[in-house]
Amino acid sequence: MNPQTSASAPGRTFVFSREYPPTTVGGTSTVARNLSTGLRAEGHDVTVITTLPGTPDAERENTDEVLDGVRVHRVGTSSVYHTDTGLSDQSIRVHRRLYEAAEQLAAQAAPPDVVIMPDLFCYPEAAMFARRHHVPLINILLQDFRAITPYDRDGHRVTSGVSAEREHLLDLERKAVHRSDHTVFISRALADATTGYYPGNTAPSGVVHLGVDPAEIAAVEADPLPWSRRRRLPGTGANGPLLVACGRLVPVKGFDILLTALARLGSVHRPGASQEEPHLVLVGVGPEEPHLRRLAADLGITDRISFLGDIPRRDALGWMSVADVAVVPSLWESFCYVCAEMMAFGRPVVSAAVDSLRELVPSEEYGYPVRVDGPSGQRTLSPDALASSLRQALAHPAEARRRGEAARRRIFGHFTNTTFAAGISALTRDLTEGAR
């Protein structure tokens, strides 16, 4: 415990995450950034220990910079993740380098008052460092691997080209849930599921929902570029109704169901317009992309879909901001940033009524929830039901706008990064007070 920290002041915080912008592999990077900048706004002295990918082993220089008031210490590594998980030589080297960097930073000034880990892959080094310096370790759990891996066609993809063994993921989860000083679940659905897997002796836990950055949303809304890009869409997208979906192209996201629904939806009649075929913009990369492109061709809707791939975050948000209807057809979500962001833009969202999506869209007052059938791991979403909800939202724009505005108010009232950071900050105070 740092003796110089007063009882009431936020302390020094170390955040361990292999991903941190501009290195964006998945949602972990966004959570790490929002966590760090949010705690900084709460008065914490935040240092992020992360990777500097693409650095050869012989040239593993570390870099140090300040971004948005957060000290970001990047450790030279050949990549963020490796094709092997568990105790491979490559993984051990990355763990060791991150740990050594944290020790050097602690020696330069003072050990932190708390260690936070929004990246499960950082558990070994974060836990060892926290125990050595006798400071609390907070585990922010972002995913339920038992719920999402049954939908994978082969191995679980941590990134588009990097797979991870399910057993190794579950082993890391078990250790983190049992041995951290506190586990933060990012939704009630994730908390209920995960604690049900470990009915025995687990660490204390609680729910702190993630949230959007209102300033970021406002900046995107003020930018005319997304509307210009929309007008340049090929085919019917330039003038017709626009659907937008965003996420990693993996089976659990349900994009194959969305494509089937789009084909069955056909043309839609909107007030004051002729029959028009909606155009779908799909943002994201992943192992399902070849399958989805083939499916689009088989369904005869290739010219009605724009696969945009891995685009900058600002551009992805821009597409969300100009959608007539946003779509989230996932079969499982721990917390859906994409859905929250679409709602924050006031877009009417057609979403699967599962897990944390039901926390964001609890009723038809805030969007168009679509029923999902079957137990976790074997869920099905009817393409016809999805198409019906899309038609309802597109054909009645006034009602869709009303639900979109209600969704916007809900997000800004309950799911912002400010409330997320305040919840984590309060937790760190409680834990550090207990340590004292």
N, C-alpha and C positions, 0 to 999 in steps of 0.2 A: 504494500500500500504506500502510495506517495504521501509522506507526512506533510508536505507543503500545501496540499489541497485542503481548502476549508470545508467545513461540514455542509455548507450550502451551495458552494460553487460547483458547476460541472467540471469534471476532471479531464485528464489526458486519456484519449481513446485510441486504441490501435484497432484497425479494421483489416482483416485478412480476406483477400479475394483474388483469385487468379485472374479474374476479369475486371477491368475498369476502363471506362472510355479513354481513348477511342477504341480500345480492344473490346469488341462486342461480339461475343459468341452466342449469348442467349440473354434471357431475362436477368441473370445474375449480375451482369454488368450494370444494368439500369438500377437494380435494387441497391448495389454497392454505392453507386453514385448518389442516388437520392438519399440513402441513409447517411452518407458522409456529409453532404452539403446541408441536409436537414439538421444534423447534430451540430454542425458548425454554426448554423443560424440560432441554435439553442444555447450557444456559448461554449460548446466543447472545443477543446484543442484536438483536432482529428488528424491522425496519420494513417494513410492507407498503404499496406504492404501488398504489392501486386506484381505481375510479371511484365517483362519486356520481351514479347515473343519475337522470334526470328533472329535471335542472337546466337551465333555459333558458340559451342562450349569453350573454345579457346579465346573467345572475345566477350565473355560474359560481364561486361561493364554494367554497373547499376546507374540509374539516373534519379534525380531528385527535382521535383518541381512543385509549384503551388498552383492549384486550380480551384477557383471559387472559394479561396480561403482554406482549402484542404491541402495538406502536404501529401503528395503522392510519390512514394518511393517504389520505383520499378526495378525489378530484379531480372537481369539478363537470363533468358531461357530460350531453348530452341523452339518451343511452342507452348501454347497455353495448356493443352491436354495432349496425351499421347495415345497411340493405338492400343496400348496395354494399360490395364488398371491394376489395382492391388499393389503388390510389392515388386514391381518391375524396377530395373535399374534407373530408367528414365524418370519414373515417378518419384523414386526416392531422392534423386538429385534435386528435383524441383522443390520437394518438401524441405530438404536440408537448406537450400539456398534461401527460401523464404524465411525459415527459422533463423538462420545466421544473420540475415538482414535486420530482422526485428531485434535481435540481441545487440547488434551494432548501434541501432537507433536508440535503444534503451541505455546503452553505455554512454552515448554522446550527451544525453540530457538526464533523463530519469525514466524509470519504468512507467508504463501507463497505469491508470487506475482501473481500467476495465478493457477486456478484449472482446471484440464482437466478430462473429464469423457468419456472413451471409452466404458463404460458399462452402458447401459440405465437403468438397474436395480438399479444403484447407484444414480439416479437423486435426490431422496429426500434428502439424506445426503449431497451430493455434492452441491446442490443448497443452502441448509440452511447454510452450512459452508461458501460458497463463499459470500453470502449476509451479513452474520454476520461480516465478515472481510473486506467487501467492495473491493473484488478482482474479476477480470473477470472470468467467467465460460465458458469454451469451451466444447461443446457437440460434440463428434465424433460419428456420427450416422453410424451404421454398417449394418442395415438391413431394409427392407421394409416389414413389417408384413402384410400389405394389399395385397401384391403381392404373398407372399409365403403361408399364412394360408389357402387360398381356396383349396390348393392341399392336405391338411391334411385329413387323414381318420377319425380321431376323434378330440382330442384336439391338440393344438400346443405343440410340445415337445421341451422344453428348453434343456433337456438332454434326454438320453435314457429312463429314468424312471420318469421324472419330467415334468408335463404339465403346461401350463400357459394359463390363460384366454385371448382370443384375445382382449376383451374390455379393460382389464387392460394394455396390451401392448400398445394399441393405445392411452390410456389416458396418459401413461408415455411419449410416443413419442410427443403427442400434447404439453404437458407442457414443455418438453425439447426444442422443436423447437421454441416455443413462448417465453420462459423465459430465455434461455441461452443468454450470450452476443454474442456468435457466434456459428453457427453450421457448422461443417466440414462434407461434404459428401465425401465418399471414392471412388465415381465414378460419372461421369456425368449422367449416367442412373439413379442412386439413387437420385441425386439432382433434375433432371427433374421430376421424379415421385413424390417425397415427397413434393416439393414446390407446385406441382399441387394440392395437397390435402389441402393446407393451403394458399389460395389466399389472405388472409387478412394480419393482422399485425404480421409478424414473425420476428425473430431476423436476423441480417445480416448472410450471409452464403457464402460458397465457396467450391470448389472441391480441395481436395488434395489426390491423388491416393496413396493407399498402395503400398508396394513394397517388393522385396525379399532381403535377406542378401547375398551379393556375397561371403563373407568369409565362410558362412555356406554352400553355394552351392559348393564351391571349396573343402571344407573339406570332404563332402560326396563323391564327384567325386574321391578324392584321396584314398578312403577306398575300399579295395578289397572285403570286406565282402558281399556287396549286390550281386556281381557277383557269389560268392560262394553259396549264398542262392538261387539265380535264378537256378543254376544247380541242386539244390536239390528239385525243384518243382515236385509234383507228375504228373503222366500221361505224356501228350505231352509237358508240360511246360519246361521240362529239355532241349529239343532240338528245339522245335518249336517256332513260333513267340509268343511274350508276349505282352498282353495288360494290362495296369494298369489304374485303376480308384480309386479315393480316395474321401471320404466325409462322412458326416453323412447320415445314411441310413434312409432317409425320402422321401416321394413321390416327392417333388419338385426337387430332385436331378436326377430323371429320370433313376434310375438304373434298374427298371423293363423293360424300353424300351431298355436299353443296353443288358440285358439278352436275350430279344427276338431277337434283332439284331444279337447277337452272334450265336444263334441257326440258324438263316437264312443265316448267313455268311458261315457256313460250313467250308470246307477246302479251302486253298489259295495256289496258285502256286507262288513261288518266284524264281527269277533267280538263277540257280545253285542248286536248291533244288526240292524235290518232293512235291506233294500236302501235305499240313500240316494243321492241325486244330489249330487255335490260342488258347492259354490258357489265362484266365483272372484272374488277382489278384485284389481283391476288398478289399480296406482298409477302415475300419470304423465300427461304431456300430450305432444302432438306432432301432426304433420300427418296421421298415420295414424288419428287418433281417428274421424273420420267413416266411413272405410272399415271400421274394426273394429266400429263400432256397426251398420253395415249388414250386415256379415257375421254378427254375432250374431243379428240379426233373421232373416236368410235361413236360418240353422242352427236357428232355433227355441229359442235358449238365452238370450234377453235377460233373463229373470227369474233366470238363474243366474249373472249377472255384475254386479258393482258397479264401475262406472268412477268412481274417486275423484278423478281429476284431479291438480292440483298442490297437494298438501297439505304442511304443515310437515314438516321432516325428522324431528322427534321422533314425529309421528303415523305417518309411513311406517315407521319402525323398530318402532313399536308393532304395526302389522299384521304385520310379519315375525315378531315374537316370539310371536304367537298362531296362526300357521299350522299346520295339520296336516302339510301338505307345501308346500314352496316350489318355484317353477318358474323356470328360467332357460333359455329356448329360443333363445338368441342364435345367429346364424350367424357372428359374429366378436366377440371381446372382447379388448381390450388388457390390461385388468385389471378384473375385475368386482367392484366394491365391494359391490354388492347380494348377490352370491353369498357373498362372504366374511362379510358381516354376517348373512345368514341362517344360515350355518354356525355363526357365533359364538353365535347363540341356541340352538344345538342342534337346529335344524330339519332334517329330512331333505330334501335338495335333489335334485330331478330336473333335470338340466342337459344341455345339448348338450355333447358331448365334443369341443370345439374349443379350440385356442389356449390362452390363459391359464386357461380353465376346466379344462383337463386338469392344470394346475399346482395348482389349488385342489382339484379332485376327481380325483386320479390313478387311482382304482380304485373298485370297488364297496364297498370297506371304508368309504368316506367319503360315499357317496351313491349316486345312480342315474344314471350317465352314459349318454347316448343317442347312438348313432353318427350322425355327419353324413357325407353323401356329397358328392362333387364337389370340384373345385378351388376355391381362394379366389376369390370374386367370382361363383361359380356354384353355391354349396352348396345342398343340400336336406336338410331334416330331415323324416322320415316322421311324419305325424300319428298313424298307427297305432302306430309304435314309441314315440312319446311317450305316447300313451294307455296302452299296455301297461305302461310304467314307472310311470306315475301310479297305475294300478290295483294294481300290485305293492306300491307304497309305502303306499297307503291300506288295502288289504286285510290287510296284515300289520303292524300298528302296533308290535308289540314289536321286530321286526327293523328297522323304520324308526327307532325311537327309538335302537336300538343304533348304527346308522349315523350318526344325528344327533349322538350324544354323541362318537363318534369324530371327526366333522367339527369339533365344538367344540374338542376337544383339539388338533386339527391347526392350527386358526386361531390359538388362543392361544399355541401353541408356535412358529409360524413367520410369521404374518402379522398383526402388530400395528403400530400407529402408532409405538410405542416403537422397534421394530427398524427401521422405515423411517427415522425421524428420526436414529437412531444411525448408520445407513449414510450418510445425507446429511451428517451432521456430520463423520464420519470423512473423507469426500471433501473437504469444505471445508478441513479441516486440511491434507490432502495438497496441495491446490492452493495454498493460501496459503503453506505452507512452500516450495513450489516457486517462488512469486513472490518470496519473500524471497531 
